[in-house]
Amino acid sequence: MYLDSAKKAELFEQFGGGAANTGSAESQIALFSFRIAHLTEHMKQNRKDHSTERALTGLVGKRRALLNYLKKRDINRYRAIVKALGLRK
């Protein structure tokens, strides 16, 4: 599997401040970004996979909602996560 518990713990440690801090906006955004990157590569190989395309669209929307929330709450945390993940906008 592309996303095992060790990889999740690594993402949460790096972006959430600790492996147990799985609910912070930054850690969720990082997890969604990892999954989006994986699904994007899958879509490049399988262009007609509509169920994956729908899942990808849903993940992008969830990440955008969390980014908007973070932007409203704390602009410095928003800027830091966008820079760390290399996201546009």
C-alpha positions as CSV (number, residue, x, y, z in Angstrom):
1,M,0.0,0.0,0.0
2,Y,1.3,3.4,-0.9
3,L,0.3,5.0,2.5
4,D,1.1,2.9,5.5
5,S,1.0,3.9,9.1
6,A,4.8,4.7,9.2
7,K,4.4,7.2,6.3
8,K,1.3,8.8,8.0
9,A,3.3,9.1,11.3
10,E,6.1,10.7,9.4
11,L,3.8,13.2,7.8
12,F,2.1,14.0,11.1
13,E,5.5,14.4,12.8
14,Q,6.8,16.7,10.1
15,F,3.7,18.9,9.7
16,G,1.6,18.4,12.8
17,G,4.2,18.9,15.4
18,G,4.0,15.3,16.7
19,A,2.9,11.8,15.6
20,A,-0.1,12.0,17.9
21,N,-1.3,15.3,16.5
22,T,-3.3,13.9,13.6
23,G,-6.2,16.4,13.7
24,S,-4.3,19.7,13.1
25,A,-5.1,21.5,9.9
26,E,-1.5,21.4,8.8
27,S,-1.2,17.6,9.2
28,Q,-4.5,17.0,7.4
29,I,-3.5,19.3,4.5
30,A,-0.1,17.4,4.3
31,L,-1.9,14.0,4.2
32,F,-4.4,15.2,1.6
33,S,-1.5,16.6,-0.5
34,F,0.3,13.3,-0.4
35,R,-2.8,11.4,-1.5
36,I,-3.5,14.0,-4.2
37,A,0.0,13.5,-5.6
38,H,-0.4,9.8,-5.6
39,L,-3.8,9.9,-7.3
40,T,-2.5,12.4,-9.9
41,E,0.2,10.0,-11.0
42,H,-2.5,7.2,-11.2
43,M,-4.7,9.5,-13.4
44,K,-1.8,10.1,-15.8
45,Q,-1.6,6.4,-16.4
46,N,-5.4,5.7,-16.4
47,R,-7.2,8.6,-17.9
48,K,-10.6,6.8,-18.1
49,D,-10.7,5.9,-14.4
50,H,-13.7,8.1,-13.5
51,S,-14.1,6.8,-9.9
52,T,-10.5,7.8,-9.1
53,E,-11.1,11.2,-10.8
54,R,-14.1,11.8,-8.6
55,A,-12.1,10.9,-5.5
56,L,-9.3,13.2,-6.5
57,T,-11.7,16.1,-7.0
58,G,-13.2,15.4,-3.6
59,L,-9.7,15.4,-2.0
60,V,-8.8,18.7,-3.7
61,G,-12.0,20.3,-2.4
62,K,-11.3,19.1,1.2
63,R,-7.8,20.4,1.0
64,R,-9.0,23.7,-0.3
65,A,-11.6,24.0,2.5
66,L,-9.0,23.4,5.1
67,L,-6.6,25.9,3.5
68,N,-9.4,28.5,3.5
69,Y,-10.1,27.8,7.2
70,L,-6.5,28.1,8.0
71,K,-6.2,31.4,6.0
72,K,-9.1,32.9,8.0
73,R,-7.8,31.7,11.4
74,D,-4.1,32.3,11.2
75,I,-2.5,33.7,8.0
76,N,1.0,32.9,9.2
77,R,0.3,29.2,9.6
78,Y,-1.4,29.2,6.2
79,R,1.6,30.8,4.5
80,A,4.0,28.4,6.2
81,I,2.1,25.3,5.1
82,V,1.7,26.6,1.5
83,K,5.4,27.3,1.4
84,A,6.4,23.9,3.0
85,L,4.3,21.9,0.6
86,G,5.0,24.0,-2.5
87,L,1.3,24.6,-3.2
88,R,0.1,27.3,-5.6
89,K,-2.0,30.2,-4.5
